């Protein structure tokens, strides 16, 4: 659980109040749902974007989850900046023309919030996917502002569904994960109303969409 406290708060909060179960509990775990599809379809070519290490000591790409891909050329790791774990520098708004229909799976974890025009990127995802290809996008519904190199958007699950359906992709699941506790300054939400406020207006660190390109 994440707790965010305004720097300008006059009163320091020593411990976050414990929340009861949120109003919305996902019926399907989006991670289990996606990896179940991967195990079933075993995509032979994958494009993962946003793979550059922000911490040189820690790799975040998912190549190890696709042990049947033996040729590294079939698992392309792309990022807007060069660095460790980057095979090619690419802008998700304008991917290479020769990639049209090339990939059977697309993965983006903590990328779409950094895109200037994510609806255009969704159309590029649609273009580079082969018919029947899977896509898995994890971004934020609630999260602190952060760089790499810019931070533009936060997404509801409905917003994610919209931009990918508008890109002519099939959305099989749009869901939230990682319930958050928001602690605003007392003049915004009085402390005695904080638990009920978080109950009525839930927030989540992650917003996730899973889907495919029609055959």
Secondary structure, DSSP 8 states (H G I E B T S, - for coil): -EEEE-TT-SS--SS-------S---SS-HHHHHHHHHHHH--S-EEEE--S-SSTT-----GGG-TT---GGGEEEEESS--TT-SEE-BTTB--GGGTT-EEEEEEES-GGG-TTHHHHHHHHHHHEEEEEEEEEEEESS-----SS-------HHHHHHHHHTTTEEEEEEEEEEEEEEE--TTTS-GGGHHHHHHHS-EEEEEEEEEEE--
